[in-house]
Amino acid sequence: MKVQCFKNFGLTKESLASADALRHYLQQQVDAGTLLCRSIDVVDLDVWRRKAHESYHAKPIEAQYVGYIRYKLGRLATIIADRKLHKENRARRKVARSPKFDFRH
């Protein structure tokens, strides 16, 4: 398997096996003159992931099973609550726009 992401050469499966192998392969390409660069910086994703996630120790959230009927009723209840909130907000905006309600003084 060969991955073509460079113009003059490709990456082999062996070169992608580890960060050291990739670094060595890219250095060979620099020495051969097929890769022009000032420096090579290869990041090992496994090490990066472990370092990024080492402080994360939270327990996963388990979702409670909800049947189809209960799911649909819950969605309907959400729609009704949204409409009720919209109606209340519309009434509050109407009161806030009235000349009697002046919040600046």
Secondary structure as UniProt FT lines:
FT   STRAND          2..3
FT   STRAND          11..12
FT   TURN            13..16
FT   HELIX           19..32
FT   HELIX           45..53
FT   TURN            54..55
FT   HELIX           68..97
FT   TURN            99..100
FT   TURN            103..104
//
